[in-house]
Amino acid sequence: MEYSIQKDRGNKPHGGSAWKHRDSKGKRKATLDDTGKILRD
């Protein structure tokens, strides 16, 4: 399965989120901070 990392494009990302880890269908699998640490999965 392929994954992608996309910049969090929200105007006010909450909880330190900076990146979204998504599967090949575009479903969010995890939220990452600006250093790549998983905040939520």
Secondary structure, 3 states (H helix, E strand, C coil): CCEEEEECCCCCCCCCCCEEEEECCCCEEEEECCCCCEEEC
